[in-house]
Amino acid sequence: MLMQVGGEGTRPTFFEMSATEHLPTSLRDALLYFLGVMAQRRPVLHRVLDYSDEGYAALMLLLELHSLKTLDASFPESLYGLRQTQQ
């Protein structure tokens, strides 16, 4: 169960929970849009777009590993200030 860090035991809101679930897909869409726009200026980036799924997976792996190593929370949890409680 996720709890807010500074919330004195209050539960996170529906919007915080929804945001943590939708963050990875939003990041993927933003990355693909960015690469698409940049590929219009630099045609060599079209090759990068061919491997966008692998690049996104590698990026998320690095983000999650860094976040788990430094903050003991997943990337969306650390971004929104949530933590998991022990039951």
N, CA, C and O atoms as CSV, one atom per row, in Angstrom:
chain,resi,resn,atom,element,x,y,z
A,1,MET,N,N,0.849,-1.165,0.000
A,1,MET,CA,C,0.000,0.000,0.000
A,1,MET,C,C,0.898,1.233,0.000
A,1,MET,O,O,1.912,1.270,0.697
A,2,LEU,N,N,0.530,2.222,-0.769
A,2,LEU,CA,C,1.310,3.452,-0.864
A,2,LEU,C,C,0.786,4.481,0.129
A,2,LEU,O,O,-0.423,4.620,0.314
A,3,MET,N,N,1.686,5.185,0.754
A,3,MET,CA,C,1.333,6.251,1.691
A,3,MET,C,C,2.134,7.493,1.327
A,3,MET,O,O,3.211,7.396,0.739
A,4,GLN,N,N,1.605,8.655,1.677
A,4,GLN,CA,C,2.350,9.884,1.453
A,4,GLN,C,C,3.458,9.990,2.487
A,4,GLN,O,O,3.303,9.563,3.631
A,5,VAL,N,N,4.567,10.562,2.072
A,5,VAL,CA,C,5.711,10.674,2.971
A,5,VAL,C,C,5.415,11.632,4.113
A,5,VAL,O,O,5.661,11.291,5.270
A,6,GLY,N,N,4.906,12.792,3.834
A,6,GLY,CA,C,4.665,13.773,4.873
A,6,GLY,C,C,3.229,13.811,5.339
A,6,GLY,O,O,2.815,14.799,5.946
A,7,GLY,N,N,2.458,12.784,5.084
A,7,GLY,CA,C,1.029,12.850,5.297
A,7,GLY,C,C,0.522,12.317,6.614
A,7,GLY,O,O,-0.693,12.202,6.778
A,8,GLU,N,N,1.370,11.986,7.558
A,8,GLU,CA,C,0.933,11.500,8.862
A,8,GLU,C,C,-0.021,10.312,8.729
A,8,GLU,O,O,-1.031,10.247,9.429
A,9,GLY,N,N,0.291,9.383,7.843
A,9,GLY,CA,C,-0.498,8.180,7.703
A,9,GLY,C,C,-1.728,8.314,6.826
A,9,GLY,O,O,-2.532,7.384,6.770
A,10,THR,N,N,-1.905,9.424,6.147
A,10,THR,CA,C,-3.043,9.565,5.244
A,10,THR,C,C,-2.750,8.838,3.951
A,10,THR,O,O,-1.595,8.670,3.559
A,11,ARG,N,N,-3.805,8.415,3.301
A,11,ARG,CA,C,-3.645,7.701,2.038
A,11,ARG,C,C,-3.497,8.697,0.894
A,11,ARG,O,O,-4.002,9.817,0.966
A,12,PRO,N,N,-2.800,8.281,-0.163
A,12,PRO,CA,C,-2.681,9.171,-1.321
A,12,PRO,C,C,-4.036,9.327,-2.012
A,12,PRO,O,O,-4.913,8.471,-1.892
A,13,THR,N,N,-4.183,10.405,-2.716
A,13,THR,CA,C,-5.432,10.661,-3.419
A,13,THR,C,C,-5.517,9.782,-4.667
A,13,THR,O,O,-4.529,9.191,-5.104
A,14,PHE,N,N,-6.707,9.714,-5.217
A,14,PHE,CA,C,-6.926,8.962,-6.446
A,14,PHE,C,C,-6.055,9.504,-7.566
A,14,PHE,O,O,-5.527,8.739,-8.372
A,15,PHE,N,N,-5.905,10.802,-7.619
A,15,PHE,CA,C,-5.134,11.427,-8.688
A,15,PHE,C,C,-3.648,11.103,-8.576
A,15,PHE,O,O,-2.980,10.935,-9.596
A,16,GLU,N,N,-3.123,11.014,-7.365
A,16,GLU,CA,C,-1.724,10.623,-7.183
A,16,GLU,C,C,-1.510,9.176,-7.608
A,16,GLU,O,O,-0.509,8.858,-8.250
A,17,MET,N,N,-2.436,8.308,-7.256
A,17,MET,CA,C,-2.326,6.906,-7.645
A,17,MET,C,C,-2.439,6.761,-9.166
A,17,MET,O,O,-1.700,5.990,-9.777
A,18,SER,N,N,-3.357,7.496,-9.761
A,18,SER,CA,C,-3.529,7.444,-11.209
A,18,SER,C,C,-2.283,7.981,-11.916
A,18,SER,O,O,-1.856,7.434,-12.933
A,19,ALA,N,N,-1.717,9.032,-11.384
A,19,ALA,CA,C,-0.523,9.624,-11.991
A,19,ALA,C,C,0.658,8.658,-11.927
A,19,ALA,O,O,1.425,8.570,-12.885
A,20,THR,N,N,0.821,7.935,-10.825
A,20,THR,CA,C,1.932,6.988,-10.723
A,20,THR,C,C,1.763,5.830,-11.702
A,20,THR,O,O,2.750,5.286,-12.196
A,21,GLU,N,N,0.522,5.453,-11.983
A,21,GLU,CA,C,0.289,4.353,-12.918
A,21,GLU,C,C,0.475,4.782,-14.372
A,21,GLU,O,O,0.898,3.981,-15.206
A,22,HIS,N,N,0.162,6.035,-14.678
A,22,HIS,CA,C,0.217,6.503,-16.059
A,22,HIS,C,C,1.534,7.192,-16.419
A,22,HIS,O,O,1.742,7.531,-17.584
A,23,LEU,N,N,2.402,7.402,-15.477
A,23,LEU,CA,C,3.661,8.097,-15.752
A,23,LEU,C,C,4.533,7.377,-16.785
A,23,LEU,O,O,5.027,8.030,-17.704
A,24,PRO,N,N,4.743,6.060,-16.676
A,24,PRO,CA,C,5.611,5.409,-17.686
A,24,PRO,C,C,5.087,5.539,-19.111
A,24,PRO,O,O,5.878,5.758,-20.029
A,25,THR,N,N,3.795,5.414,-19.323
A,25,THR,CA,C,3.272,5.550,-20.684
A,25,THR,C,C,3.368,6.990,-21.166
A,25,THR,O,O,3.608,7.237,-22.348
A,26,SER,N,N,3.184,7.932,-20.261
A,26,SER,CA,C,3.317,9.336,-20.640
A,26,SER,C,C,4.756,9.667,-21.010
A,26,SER,O,O,4.999,10.411,-21.960
A,27,LEU,N,N,5.707,9.120,-20.265
A,27,LEU,CA,C,7.116,9.340,-20.593
A,27,LEU,C,C,7.465,8.733,-21.950
A,27,LEU,O,O,8.216,9.326,-22.723
A,28,ARG,N,N,6.920,7.554,-22.237
A,28,ARG,CA,C,7.179,6.907,-23.521
A,28,ARG,C,C,6.629,7.760,-24.668
A,28,ARG,O,O,7.306,7.966,-25.676
A,29,ASP,N,N,5.403,8.250,-24.509
A,29,ASP,CA,C,4.813,9.092,-25.547
A,29,ASP,C,C,5.613,10.375,-25.750
A,29,ASP,O,O,5.817,10.812,-26.883
A,30,ALA,N,N,6.064,10.974,-24.657
A,30,ALA,CA,C,6.850,12.203,-24.757
A,30,ALA,C,C,8.185,11.944,-25.445
A,30,ALA,O,O,8.635,12.750,-26.259
A,31,LEU,N,N,8.814,10.821,-25.120
A,31,LEU,CA,C,10.092,10.476,-25.749
A,31,LEU,C,C,9.919,10.232,-27.246
A,31,LEU,O,O,10.734,10.691,-28.046
A,32,LEU,N,N,8.863,9.513,-27.629
A,32,LEU,CA,C,8.618,9.259,-29.047
A,32,LEU,C,C,8.307,10.545,-29.804
A,32,LEU,O,O,8.759,10.716,-30.937
A,33,TYR,N,N,7.553,11.442,-29.205
A,33,TYR,CA,C,7.256,12.722,-29.851
A,33,TYR,C,C,8.534,13.529,-30.038
A,33,TYR,O,O,8.773,14.092,-31.106
A,34,PHE,N,N,9.348,13.580,-28.994
A,34,PHE,CA,C,10.607,14.315,-29.071
A,34,PHE,C,C,11.503,13.756,-30.167
A,34,PHE,O,O,12.071,14.508,-30.959
A,35,LEU,N,N,11.627,12.430,-30.208
A,35,LEU,CA,C,12.473,11.820,-31.238
A,35,LEU,C,C,11.897,12.041,-32.635
A,35,LEU,O,O,12.648,12.216,-33.594
A,36,GLY,N,N,10.561,12.034,-32.754
A,36,GLY,CA,C,9.937,12.287,-34.051
A,36,GLY,C,C,10.204,13.692,-34.553
A,36,GLY,O,O,10.482,13.892,-35.736
A,37,VAL,N,N,10.122,14.663,-33.661
A,37,VAL,CA,C,10.393,16.053,-34.040
A,37,VAL,C,C,11.865,16.231,-34.404
A,37,VAL,O,O,12.196,16.889,-35.390
A,38,MET,N,N,12.739,15.640,-33.601
A,38,MET,CA,C,14.168,15.755,-33.893
A,38,MET,C,C,14.554,15.025,-35.180
A,38,MET,O,O,15.480,15.438,-35.878
A,39,ALA,N,N,13.841,13.937,-35.491
A,39,ALA,CA,C,14.133,13.186,-36.716
A,39,ALA,C,C,13.759,13.981,-37.958
A,39,ALA,O,O,14.314,13.747,-39.032
A,40,GLN,N,N,12.834,14.911,-37.826
A,40,GLN,CA,C,12.505,15.760,-38.966
A,40,GLN,C,C,13.667,16.690,-39.303
A,40,GLN,O,O,13.876,17.039,-40.465
A,41,ARG,N,N,14.414,17.084,-38.289
A,41,ARG,CA,C,15.562,17.966,-38.517
A,41,ARG,C,C,16.819,17.190,-38.875
A,41,ARG,O,O,17.618,17.634,-39.699
A,42,ARG,N,N,16.988,16.048,-38.262
A,42,ARG,CA,C,18.163,15.212,-38.474
A,42,ARG,C,C,17.707,13.833,-38.946
A,42,ARG,O,O,17.320,13.003,-38.123
A,43,PRO,N,N,17.743,13.575,-40.232
A,43,PRO,CA,C,17.239,12.307,-40.770
A,43,PRO,C,C,17.934,11.065,-40.216
A,43,PRO,O,O,17.366,9.973,-40.259
A,44,VAL,N,N,19.145,11.212,-39.700
A,44,VAL,CA,C,19.846,10.046,-39.160
A,44,VAL,C,C,19.125,9.497,-37.921
A,44,VAL,O,O,19.321,8.338,-37.557
A,45,LEU,N,N,18.307,10.309,-37.282
A,45,LEU,CA,C,17.574,9.867,-36.091
A,45,LEU,C,C,16.417,8.926,-36.422
A,45,LEU,O,O,15.833,8.332,-35.516
A,46,HIS,N,N,16.082,8.782,-37.686
A,46,HIS,CA,C,15.044,7.814,-38.051
A,46,HIS,C,C,15.483,6.399,-37.686
A,46,HIS,O,O,14.648,5.543,-37.396
A,47,ARG,N,N,16.777,6.157,-37.700
A,47,ARG,CA,C,17.289,4.846,-37.272
A,47,ARG,C,C,17.062,4.646,-35.787
A,47,ARG,O,O,16.792,3.529,-35.346
A,48,VAL,N,N,17.168,5.706,-35.017
A,48,VAL,CA,C,16.919,5.617,-33.577
A,48,VAL,C,C,15.449,5.301,-33.321
A,48,VAL,O,O,15.129,4.550,-32.398
A,49,LEU,N,N,14.561,5.861,-34.122
A,49,LEU,CA,C,13.131,5.590,-33.967
A,49,LEU,C,C,12.801,4.127,-34.223
A,49,LEU,O,O,11.826,3.611,-33.678
A,50,ASP,N,N,13.596,3.455,-35.040
A,50,ASP,CA,C,13.370,2.028,-35.277
A,50,ASP,C,C,13.579,1.206,-34.014
A,50,ASP,O,O,12.995,0.132,-33.869
A,51,TYR,N,N,14.398,1.695,-33.110
A,51,TYR,CA,C,14.697,0.984,-31.868
A,51,TYR,C,C,14.158,1.739,-30.653
A,51,TYR,O,O,14.748,1.686,-29.574
A,52,SER,N,N,13.057,2.428,-30.827
A,52,SER,CA,C,12.533,3.251,-29.741
A,52,SER,C,C,12.047,2.421,-28.555
A,52,SER,O,O,12.181,2.852,-27.410
A,53,ASP,N,N,11.488,1.243,-28.807
A,53,ASP,CA,C,11.026,0.401,-27.700
A,53,ASP,C,C,12.192,-0.064,-26.836
A,53,ASP,O,O,12.109,-0.052,-25.608
A,54,GLU,N,N,13.270,-0.472,-27.481
A,54,GLU,CA,C,14.440,-0.917,-26.734
A,54,GLU,C,C,15.085,0.244,-25.976
A,54,GLU,O,O,15.523,0.086,-24.837
A,55,GLY,N,N,15.137,1.414,-26.625
A,55,GLY,CA,C,15.700,2.590,-25.957
A,55,GLY,C,C,14.877,3.017,-24.767
A,55,GLY,O,O,15.420,3.399,-23.730
A,56,TYR,N,N,13.552,2.955,-24.913
A,56,TYR,CA,C,12.672,3.307,-23.792
A,56,TYR,C,C,12.846,2.315,-22.642
A,56,TYR,O,O,12.887,2.716,-21.479
A,57,ALA,N,N,12.947,1.037,-22.959
A,57,ALA,CA,C,13.136,0.035,-21.910
A,57,ALA,C,C,14.457,0.253,-21.173
A,57,ALA,O,O,14.516,0.121,-19.950
A,58,ALA,N,N,15.503,0.583,-21.904
A,58,ALA,CA,C,16.797,0.853,-21.278
A,58,ALA,C,C,16.739,2.107,-20.410
A,58,ALA,O,O,17.295,2.131,-19.312
A,59,LEU,N,N,16.066,3.151,-20.901
A,59,LEU,CA,C,15.918,4.377,-20.119
A,59,LEU,C,C,15.150,4.122,-18.825
A,59,LEU,O,O,15.551,4.590,-17.759
A,60,MET,N,N,14.048,3.379,-18.919
A,60,MET,CA,C,13.263,3.077,-17.714
A,60,MET,C,C,14.041,2.189,-16.749
A,60,MET,O,O,13.915,2.333,-15.533
A,61,LEU,N,N,14.843,1.274,-17.284
A,61,LEU,CA,C,15.682,0.437,-16.426
A,61,LEU,C,C,16.661,1.294,-15.636
A,61,LEU,O,O,16.830,1.108,-14.431
A,62,LEU,N,N,17.303,2.232,-16.320
A,62,LEU,CA,C,18.254,3.110,-15.635
A,62,LEU,C,C,17.558,4.000,-14.603
A,62,LEU,O,O,18.063,4.176,-13.495
A,63,LEU,N,N,16.405,4.559,-14.963
A,63,LEU,CA,C,15.665,5.399,-14.019
A,63,LEU,C,C,15.220,4.615,-12.783
A,63,LEU,O,O,15.356,5.091,-11.656
A,64,GLU,N,N,14.694,3.423,-13.004
A,64,GLU,CA,C,14.218,2.609,-11.884
A,64,GLU,C,C,15.376,2.156,-10.996
A,64,GLU,O,O,15.275,2.209,-9.770
A,65,LEU,N,N,16.468,1.714,-11.606
A,65,LEU,CA,C,17.620,1.286,-10.805
A,65,LEU,C,C,18.176,2.430,-9.971
A,65,LEU,O,O,18.476,2.254,-8.790
A,66,HIS,N,N,18.313,3.595,-10.582
A,66,HIS,CA,C,18.819,4.748,-9.846
A,66,HIS,C,C,17.874,5.134,-8.706
A,66,HIS,O,O,18.310,5.410,-7.588
A,67,SER,N,N,16.598,5.149,-9.004
A,67,SER,CA,C,15.620,5.534,-7.994
A,67,SER,C,C,15.568,4.521,-6.859
A,67,SER,O,O,15.502,4.907,-5.692
A,68,LEU,N,N,15.596,3.231,-7.183
A,68,LEU,CA,C,15.570,2.208,-6.137
A,68,LEU,C,C,16.843,2.226,-5.309
A,68,LEU,O,O,16.809,1.983,-4.103
A,69,LYS,N,N,17.960,2.513,-5.952
A,69,LYS,CA,C,19.243,2.526,-5.244
A,69,LYS,C,C,19.362,3.724,-4.311
A,69,LYS,O,O,19.840,3.579,-3.186
A,70,THR,N,N,18.943,4.887,-4.750
A,70,THR,CA,C,19.149,6.099,-3.966
A,70,THR,C,C,17.982,6.435,-3.040
A,70,THR,O,O,18.200,6.972,-1.954
A,71,LEU,N,N,16.742,6.130,-3.448
A,71,LEU,CA,C,15.583,6.573,-2.687
A,71,LEU,C,C,14.727,5.446,-2.126
A,71,LEU,O,O,13.754,5.711,-1.420
A,72,ASP,N,N,15.066,4.197,-2.423
A,72,ASP,CA,C,14.286,3.037,-1.981
A,72,ASP,C,C,12.828,3.130,-2.398
A,72,ASP,O,O,11.941,2.753,-1.634
A,73,ALA,N,N,12.576,3.618,-3.579
A,73,ALA,CA,C,11.220,3.711,-4.122
A,73,ALA,C,C,11.315,3.664,-5.640
A,73,ALA,O,O,12.356,3.983,-6.216
A,74,SER,N,N,10.221,3.264,-6.285
A,74,SER,CA,C,10.224,3.276,-7.741
A,74,SER,C,C,10.243,4.723,-8.228
A,74,SER,O,O,10.020,5.650,-7.449
A,75,PHE,N,N,10.511,4.908,-9.513
A,75,PHE,CA,C,10.614,6.261,-10.057
A,75,PHE,C,C,9.332,7.073,-9.876
A,75,PHE,O,O,9.407,8.205,-9.398
A,76,PRO,N,N,8.150,6.542,-10.238
A,76,PRO,CA,C,6.929,7.349,-10.023
A,76,PRO,C,C,6.656,7.628,-8.544
A,76,PRO,O,O,6.192,8.713,-8.193
A,77,GLU,N,N,6.940,6.658,-7.681
A,77,GLU,CA,C,6.722,6.868,-6.249
A,77,GLU,C,C,7.622,7.976,-5.714
A,77,GLU,O,O,7.177,8.825,-4.942
A,78,SER,N,N,8.877,7.965,-6.121
A,78,SER,CA,C,9.796,8.997,-5.638
A,78,SER,C,C,9.457,10.356,-6.232
A,78,SER,O,O,9.632,11.379,-5.570
A,79,LEU,N,N,8.974,10.382,-7.467
A,79,LEU,CA,C,8.622,11.641,-8.108
A,79,LEU,C,C,7.441,12.313,-7.415
A,79,LEU,O,O,7.425,13.533,-7.251
A,80,TYR,N,N,6.456,11.518,-7.009
A,80,TYR,CA,C,5.264,12.063,-6.370
A,80,TYR,C,C,5.340,12.041,-4.845
A,80,TYR,O,O,4.371,12.413,-4.183
A,81,GLY,N,N,6.451,11.620,-4.279
A,81,GLY,CA,C,6.626,11.651,-2.834
A,81,GLY,C,C,5.826,10.597,-2.100
A,81,GLY,O,O,5.372,10.836,-0.981
A,82,LEU,N,N,5.646,9.442,-2.705
A,82,LEU,CA,C,4.917,8.356,-2.070
A,82,LEU,C,C,5.909,7.300,-1.602
A,82,LEU,O,O,7.035,7.229,-2.094
A,83,ARG,N,N,5.485,6.495,-0.660
A,83,ARG,CA,C,6.332,5.389,-0.211
A,83,ARG,C,C,5.432,4.209,0.118
A,83,ARG,O,O,4.245,4.378,0.395
A,84,GLN,N,N,6.010,3.011,0.084
A,84,GLN,CA,C,5.243,1.821,0.415
A,84,GLN,C,C,5.400,1.533,1.893
A,84,GLN,O,O,6.492,1.662,2.445
A,85,THR,N,N,4.315,1.146,2.530
A,85,THR,CA,C,4.361,0.826,3.962
A,85,THR,C,C,4.494,-0.673,4.141
A,85,THR,O,O,4.063,-1.452,3.290
A,86,GLN,N,N,5.082,-1.065,5.231
A,86,GLN,CA,C,5.224,-2.479,5.583
A,86,GLN,C,C,3.985,-2.916,6.337
A,86,GLN,O,O,3.537,-2.236,7.260
A,87,GLN,N,N,3.432,-4.052,5.944
A,87,GLN,CA,C,2.256,-4.574,6.660
A,87,GLN,C,C,2.531,-5.944,7.183
A,87,GLN,O,O,1.664,-6.550,7.813
